[in-house]
Amino acid sequence: MEVIMSEMKNEHHHDHEHKYRKQIINRLARIEGHMRSVKEMAVNGRDCSDIRLQIAAVRKALDNAAKLLLKDHLESCVVDAVHRGDQDKVLADLNKALDNYIR
């Protein structure tokens, strides 16, 4: 949650298209529903190995959503910023995002 809040503080204005945004939102909605199901499995006393397997599936789905978001960012935000001459800021922001995501 801390990473999300710090990313929101660094929010920039988007006057360019994000062609994967709808796909990302749909993936996140599916992940949200999947996570609710996993929580219900725990509440209902399902087998630990079944719950672990579902948690792993949620993590993989989140990783895939993050990869698509990064692709969207590279193809839209980064390209737009480079065209505006903001390469240094873009590279600094991208490195910070990678440091936060890949630990």
C-alpha positions as CSV (number, residue, x, y, z in Angstrom):
1,M,0.0,0.0,0.0
2,E,2.9,2.3,0.8
3,V,4.2,2.0,-2.8
4,I,0.8,2.7,-4.3
5,M,0.5,5.9,-2.2
6,S,3.9,7.1,-3.1
7,E,3.2,6.5,-6.8
8,M,-0.1,8.5,-6.5
9,K,1.8,11.5,-5.1
10,N,4.1,11.4,-8.3
11,E,1.1,11.2,-10.6
12,H,1.5,13.0,-13.9
13,H,-1.2,14.2,-16.3
14,H,-2.1,12.0,-19.2
15,D,-2.9,13.7,-22.4
16,H,-2.0,10.6,-24.4
17,E,-3.8,7.4,-25.1
18,H,-3.3,4.2,-23.1
19,K,-4.3,1.4,-25.4
20,Y,-4.1,-1.3,-22.7
21,R,-5.9,0.5,-19.9
22,K,-9.2,-1.3,-20.4
23,Q,-7.5,-4.7,-20.4
24,I,-5.6,-3.8,-17.3
25,I,-8.8,-2.7,-15.5
26,N,-10.6,-5.9,-16.6
27,R,-7.6,-8.0,-15.3
28,L,-7.6,-6.2,-12.0
29,A,-11.4,-6.8,-11.6
30,R,-10.9,-10.5,-12.2
31,I,-8.1,-10.6,-9.7
32,E,-10.2,-8.8,-7.2
33,G,-13.0,-11.4,-7.6
34,H,-10.4,-14.3,-7.4
35,M,-9.0,-12.9,-4.2
36,R,-12.4,-12.7,-2.6
37,S,-12.9,-16.4,-3.5
38,V,-9.6,-17.2,-1.9
39,K,-10.6,-15.4,1.2
40,E,-13.8,-17.4,1.3
41,M,-11.8,-20.6,0.9
42,A,-9.9,-19.6,4.1
43,V,-13.1,-18.6,5.9
44,N,-14.7,-22.0,5.0
45,G,-11.7,-23.9,6.3
46,R,-10.5,-25.3,2.9
47,D,-7.3,-27.2,2.7
48,C,-4.1,-25.1,3.1
49,S,-2.5,-26.4,0.0
50,D,-5.6,-25.5,-2.1
51,I,-5.5,-21.9,-0.7
52,R,-1.7,-21.6,-1.3
53,L,-2.3,-22.7,-4.9
54,Q,-4.9,-20.1,-5.4
55,I,-2.7,-17.4,-3.8
56,A,0.0,-18.3,-6.3
57,A,-2.5,-17.9,-9.1
58,V,-3.4,-14.5,-7.9
59,R,0.2,-13.5,-7.6
60,K,0.9,-14.6,-11.2
61,A,-2.2,-12.7,-12.4
62,L,-1.0,-9.6,-10.6
63,D,2.5,-10.0,-12.1
64,N,0.9,-10.3,-15.6
65,A,-1.2,-7.2,-15.0
66,A,1.9,-5.3,-13.8
67,K,3.7,-6.4,-17.0
68,L,0.9,-5.1,-19.2
69,L,0.8,-1.9,-17.2
70,L,4.6,-1.4,-17.8
71,K,4.1,-2.1,-21.5
72,D,1.3,0.5,-21.6
73,H,3.6,2.9,-19.7
74,L,6.5,2.4,-22.1
75,E,4.4,2.6,-25.3
76,S,2.5,5.7,-24.2
77,C,3.9,7.7,-21.3
78,V,7.6,7.2,-22.0
79,V,7.2,7.8,-25.7
80,D,5.2,10.9,-25.1
81,A,7.7,12.3,-22.6
82,V,10.6,11.6,-24.9
83,H,8.8,13.6,-27.6
84,R,8.3,16.4,-25.1
85,G,12.0,16.3,-24.2
86,D,11.5,15.0,-20.7
87,Q,13.8,11.9,-21.1
88,D,15.8,12.5,-17.9
89,K,12.7,12.6,-15.7
90,V,11.1,9.7,-17.5
91,L,14.2,7.5,-17.0
92,A,14.4,8.5,-13.3
93,D,10.7,7.7,-12.8
94,L,11.1,4.4,-14.6
95,N,14.1,3.3,-12.6
96,K,12.3,4.2,-9.4
97,A,9.3,2.1,-10.5
98,L,11.5,-0.8,-11.4
99,D,13.3,-0.6,-8.1
100,N,10.0,-0.7,-6.3
101,Y,8.6,-3.6,-8.3
102,I,11.7,-5.8,-8.6
103,R,13.3,-6.3,-5.2
